[in-house]
Every structure is written in structure tokens, then in C-alpha cells.
């Protein structure tokens, strides 16, 4: 999806024919939604379904989303498919992460960090193969074939998931099941929310306010406000002791850093993809294959860093700081490339290699650490929810990054976001002692 979605959206002959700015905003909102739904997905696992069952249901919904995209019946099937994939990802992503935490719950922090790095590498190996295959099929045989192949891949992954003996042995009970009174209250609130949407949507449509641009902007605002509300709610929860609250305050620092990181990183699926298609000499390779650089480098370097973390202890805040600076440097590098790509001039593919080298190292410092620290700092019975909260940082970052990229372009965009990330990384380095004190390290 990351390899083909933006190109499909701007394709005037066989896609939706959107402008690059609108396509960037939609891809950003889609990625944001995939992460945004991780928070309720984690909550459902903790309180209702259990992580394994939630992940399985999520996989089935993702499969249906890809099928909807492959039908190629117009814009409504595209939006339906994207919504289904986002909902399914919200159930699957945090709970697969939580399952890894459960399997390594009795190991040391260093062993758990190494396990998450290997987990991350396995995800990216699958992502690499999918990017190469789906991207090539999209360019060679058309976008519906590409989306259909993704559906087949998800079906195969579900079979493998069901056959996994280790996952079947993991405890799949909800951490803190809903009481009957809580269940009634949740159903009541859900009913009120659905009724409000049903009542407001027709009115918005009649007044002309229900446009794609307005919906994307509204979702971006929601993605920013949601973590503020959730952190406030967590800190006011009476069931969390003083140590747990200190951990959540430390987690808020890490969360804010991750927001800045993802605001840059996930533009690879939209702005950077379109830049590669229009301004980079791909040496005869499909433009979709530029998305493969990141998983290739993840596979190459994740194992190396996993071994490093087993031997060298580096605090989570320090890793976040380094990851931010590396990610910021990648966009400063791209700003130089964009300044050279004027008119019909195409720049060397090596600029993309440099971009993804820096971003991948930054990702390996920050993302697996974020997954691991979510498990470490989570109050009892809230492991999936805090994993979902880490994914919400990507949702907020994607929402912010896509909105910025829909208003700024080229060198100005890369300089603005790259400088912000470098400054944020330096600020994080300065705050590291305080954060470690909150984490009781």
C-alpha cells in the first residue's frame, strides 16, 4: 500500500486523478487512521477480546479492505477499503506487539529490546517482499491487481498466524475485563456516538461541508487532540499509583519526540514517493520500488543493532534523541536534492539511498525502543493500551506531517521539518536525565 497508494491517487488515467497535495493529505490521513485505531484496538484487547483474538479479527478486516480496493468500482470502494484497512490495522498492530511483550515478559530489558528488534526485522522482511511484488504488479498489470495481491498475502499471513504454536500458548485473556456496568456504559456511549454521526453527516452533506478536504482536516485535528485527552485521562486514573504516573509522564516526553519523528518518516509514502516518481532517476526501476529501500536497510541493520543492545546499555531517551537527529538530517539532505531537481532535471537515486539510510537508522533507534518501553512503563493490565498509545504518536505525526506537506513543497518543506526534528532531538538529549529519573532508572 505504501508503494502504490499515492501513485494510484494521482493517476489521471487509471486512478482517482487527485492533485499531489490532496493525495498527500489523503495518504497521510490513511496512515494516521491506521495508527489512530491502534488505541481503541489495544483497549478492546485489554478489556474485551484478548490480544490474540483481536489480532486475528483485525487481519480478517484488513483482508476485506484489500478486496474492496481490488474491486475497482469507483471512489466509494477506495474509501471503504481504506477505512476497513485502518480499522483492521488498529486491532492487529498493537496486539501483535503486545503478544511479543507477553512472550518475553520474564526476560531482561536488553533481551526484550533485542526481541523487538528481531520482530521489527521480520515485519520489514515481509514489507520488502510485498513492496517489490505489489509495486511491480501495480506498474505492470494495473492497480486492481496490486491491491488483489495484497489481499492474497493477507490471507496467507492469517493461515500462518493460526498455525503458530507459540502464539496459541500465550495467555489470551483480557488484562482487565469489563464489568457488566462498564460494558453497559461503553455500549451506551458507542450508541450515542453513532447516533450523533448519523444525525450530523446528512446535514453536513446538504450544506456542502462534507468534502474530502474538510474531512481530512477534521481528522487531523482529532488526531492531535486525542493523545492530549488520553494522557490527561491516564494521569487522573485512580487505579494507577505514583510510580505508574511518573512512568506515564516520562512516556509523554517520548511520545512527543515520536510525533516529530513520524511527521517526517511517513511522508515517504506520499510526498517522497511522488518526488521519486517525478524528479529521481530510478535507473529503469519501477518508481514504486523506492519504498523498498527502507525495509531492505531494516533487514540489514536490525540484527546488528539487536546484538549491540545486548552488549551495550543505552537509555530509551538517548535512543529517541539520536533517532530524531538522524531523521531530521535525512530531510535536510533531501532539501539539497530538491534544490537541484528543477524543471526536467532528475537527481541521482543515491540521494534516496542516503535519505533512507539516515531514516532507517533513526527508526531502528526509536521505533523498537518505543514498542519495548511501552511494555515496560505500562501500568498493570494496560500493556496493549500503552502499545496503542505509542502507535497514536505515529497517527498524530502523520496528521501533522501530511497537513504541512499539503501546504509546503520541495526545499521549503524539507528544511522546515528537518530542522524541527534536529532541534527536537537536541532538546530530548538535554531532558534525558529528568526522563530517566521519572522512569526510576
TITORLO-194859 format. One record per residue (C-alpha): residue in three letters; x, y, z. Coordinates in pm, whole numbers, plus 50000, padded with zeros to 5 digits. Example, Ala and Ser with C-alpha at 12.3 -4.5 7.8 and 13.67 -1.06 7.14 Angstrom:
# residues 2
Ala512304955050780;Ser513674989450714;
This chain:
# residues 441
Unk500005000050000;Unk502775024550086;Unk504375017549750;Unk501335022449527;Unk498615042649702;Unk499905077949629;Unk500655069549266;Unk497205054149226;Unk495545085049370;Unk497295109349132;Unk496955086848824;Unk494575105348589;Unk494155075748352;Unk493575046048584;Unk493365061148933;Unk491405088649104;Unk493245117748937;Unk493845137549257;Unk496255166649289;Unk499585158449459;Unk498595179949758;Unk495265162149807;Unk496865128049754;Unk499505136250017;Unk496795147050261;Unk494725115450199;Unk497675091550229;Unk498725109250548;Unk495195106750691;Unk495015069850595;Unk498315062050766;Unk497255083351060;Unk493985063951086;Unk495865030651079;Unk497755041751388;Unk494875061051546;Unk492715029951563;Unk495505011851749;Unk494435028652072;Unk490835015552073;Unk492224983051929;Unk494514979352230;Unk491664988552465;Unk489404961952312;Unk492124935952364;Unk492784946252725;Unk489124948552822;Unk487124925752590;Unk488834902952337;Unk492364894352445;Unk495364902452221;Unk495434871152004;Unk491724871751919;Unk491844909151849;Unk494834904851614;Unk493054877051426;Unk489864897151378;Unk491954926651264;Unk493644905450998;Unk490284894650856;Unk489084930850835;Unk492324941050658;Unk491744913150407;Unk488244926450333;Unk489694961550287;Unk492124949750021;Unk489324931249846;Unk487274963649836;Unk490214982149678;Unk490744954549421;Unk487094956549304;Unk487864989849129;Unk484245001849132;Unk484975038649191;Unk485965062449466;Unk483495048049718;Unk485185013849713;Unk488565030849757;Unk487415049950066;Unk485635018950202;Unk488754998050155;Unk490985023550325;Unk488605026250622;Unk488484988250661;Unk492264985150645;Unk492645012650904;Unk490164995751140;Unk491784961651097;Unk495274975451147;Unk494134991451471;Unk493184957251603;Unk496204938851470;Unk499214961851512;Unk499214968951890;Unk498184933751981;Unk500874916451779;Unk503274939451964;Unk501684930652298;Unk501994893452221;Unk505764897652177;Unk505844915252514;Unk503954886252674;Unk506354860352529;Unk509364879652669;Unk507774893352986;Unk510174874553216;Unk513344884153026;Unk515664913953086;Unk515144948152926;Unk518084941852691;Unk516704907952581;Unk513284923152526;Unk514764951852320;Unk516634926352109;Unk513454905952062;Unk511574936451943;Unk514374944651700;Unk514084909651552;Unk510304913151545;Unk510764945951362;Unk513114929651113;Unk510634901551039;Unk507884927050973;Unk510134945750735;Unk511214914150553;Unk507564908350475;Unk507184945050388;Unk510134942950149;Unk508754913249959;Unk505284929049949;Unk506654962449827;Unk508614946749543;Unk505784923849433;Unk502814947249479;Unk504704976749331;Unk505754957149023;Unk502264942848972;Unk500744977649000;Unk503044992348735;Unk502914961848506;Unk499304949648531;Unk497344977848694;Unk496364989649040;Unk493484964649099;Unk495914935649051;Unk498274951449303;Unk495514955349562;Unk494294920049493;Unk497764905849551;Unk497834923249889;Unk494574905549976;Unk496134871949886;Unk499174879950100;Unk496974888250399;Unk495064855650358;Unk498344836050367;Unk499504855050677;Unk496264846350857;Unk496864809350789;Unk500404812250931;Unk499074831151235;Unk496514804051310;Unk499144776851274;Unk501644792951514;Unk502024771051820;Unk503904797252025;Unk501144822951985;Unk498464797552076;Unk500234791452407;Unk500314828552501;Unk497774839752760;Unk494864854552562;Unk492654866252845;Unk491794903452865;Unk494084920653116;Unk491274939053296;Unk487914926353166;Unk484934949853159;Unk482464946453444;Unk478774943653348;Unk478234980153449;Unk481234991653241;Unk480044971452943;Unk476624988152957;Unk478215022552980;Unk480505015852684;Unk477615003552469;Unk475575034052564;Unk478395058052473;Unk479015039752146;Unk475325042452059;Unk475315079752131;Unk478415084751913;Unk476935065551619;Unk473635084351651;Unk475475117751650;Unk477405108651335;Unk474255096551161;Unk472485129051252;Unk475305152851155;Unk476525136550831;Unk473385143350621;Unk473285179450740;Unk476945184350650;Unk476315169150307;Unk473335192150241;Unk475315223350336;Unk478325213450125;Unk480585209750428;Unk481065172250380;Unk484035174450146;Unk487155152950139;Unk489375182550232;Unk487195191650531;Unk487085155550648;Unk490865152350629;Unk491375184750822;Unk488855174551088;Unk490545140851130;Unk493945157751165;Unk492575179351448;Unk491135148351614;Unk494485130251585;Unk496185158951769;Unk493565162852043;Unk493135125652116;Unk496545119552280;Unk496165150952493;Unk492845137952621;Unk494175102752674;Unk497285113152869;Unk495115135353088;Unk492745106453148;Unk495575082653237;Unk497115106653486;Unk493755111053659;Unk493005073853683;Unk492815063954049;Unk493945028253984;Unk497455040053886;Unk499925045654171;Unk502555073354197;Unk505235052354027;Unk502875044753741;Unk502055081753698;Unk505765090453690;Unk506225064453417;Unk503375079553216;Unk504945114253248;Unk508205100253116;Unk506265083352839;Unk504725117152743;Unk508225130252663;Unk508945100052446;Unk505535103452282;Unk506155139852183;Unk509525130452033;Unk507975102151836;Unk505325126051694;Unk508075147351538;Unk509835116351404;Unk506745101951234;Unk505765135751087;Unk508845131750867;Unk509245094350834;Unk505815085450698;Unk505945112050424;Unk507925085050241;Unk504585070050136;Unk503285102149979;Unk505495132649926;Unk508765113349889;Unk507105087349666;Unk505825114549433;Unk509215132149443;Unk510925099749339;Unk508405094549058;Unk508835129848917;Unk512405140248998;Unk514655109849061;Unk516505088948802;Unk515405054048911;Unk517815036948666;Unk514955018848495;Unk513465005148818;Unk509735010048890;Unk509205041849091;Unk507255021049344;Unk510445002549436;Unk511895033149608;Unk509705022649901;Unk511804990749928;Unk514945009150041;Unk513675012150399;Unk512764975350458;Unk515994964250285;Unk518024985150528;Unk515904974050824;Unk516684937750739;Unk520394945950700;Unk520824966051019;Unk518164954251267;Unk520064922851360;Unk523274942451406;Unk521624967151643;Unk519864938551826;Unk523304924051908;Unk524574958452008;Unk521694963452255;Unk522534930052417;Unk526054942352492;Unk525654979852541;Unk523044996352760;Unk521705028852610;Unk518715045652773;Unk515445049352585;Unk515535087752591;Unk519055087552444;Unk517955064052166;Unk514995086652090;Unk517285117052075;Unk519645100451828;Unk516735087751618;Unk515275122851590;Unk518565138651482;Unk519125111851217;Unk515605115851080;Unk515945153551069;Unk519275150550888;Unk517585128950622;Unk515225157050526;Unk518005182850532;Unk519785160050284;Unk516635157850071;Unk516375195850073;Unk519705197049890;Unk518435171749634;Unk515175190849584;Unk517105223149519;Unk518905205449232;Unk515765189149085;Unk514505219048890;Unk512455216748572;Unk513115183948394;Unk516375176848580;Unk516335143348762;Unk518685137649053;Unk520645106049129;Unk518975077149308;Unk521835079249558;Unk520045108649722;Unk517195084649809;Unk519685058849932;Unk521175084850166;Unk517705095850280;Unk516615060750368;Unk519935051750528;Unk519565080150778;Unk515855074250832;Unk516285036850879;Unk518995041251142;Unk516765066751315;Unk513825042751301;Unk515865014351449;Unk516935036551737;Unk513445049651808;Unk510685026251699;Unk511614992251853;Unk512625010952168;Unk509215027652179;Unk507484994052149;Unk509644979352425;Unk509325008952662;Unk505545008252616;Unk505534973752772;Unk507974983953047;Unk506135015553157;Unk502605001953119;Unk500585000253443;Unk499234965653527;Unk496644953253280;Unk497304981453029;Unk500034966752807;Unk498024967152484;Unk496665001852554;Unk500115017052602;Unk501344999552288;Unk498345015152115;Unk499305048952262;Unk502765046152107;Unk501155039751770;Unk498975070251833;Unk502195090751822;Unk502545079651460;Unk498935089251397;Unk499475124151534;Unk502775127851348;Unk501265116051020;Unk498355140151057;Unk500665169551123;Unk503225159850858;Unk500645154750583;Unk498955188050658;Unk502305206150646;Unk503215188050322;Unk499905197950163;Unk500835234750209;Unk504635234450173;Unk506555217449893;Unk510085209649788;Unk513055225349963;Unk510915246350199;Unk509115215450330;Unk512275195150383;Unk514145223550551;Unk511255231350786;Unk510615195750906;Unk514285185550903;Unk515315215051121;Unk512415208551360;Unk513485172251412;Unk517145181051474;Unk516165207451730;Unk513735183351897;Unk516485157051918;Unk518805181652089;Unk516035191352334;Unk515425154552408;Unk519115149452482;Unk519005177852733;Unk515935163352904;Unk517295127652923;Unk518405128853292;Unk514955141053405;Unk513165114853197;Unk515345086953331;Unk514575098653685;Unk510825096053610;Unk511455060953477;Unk513315052453801;Unk516475043253615;
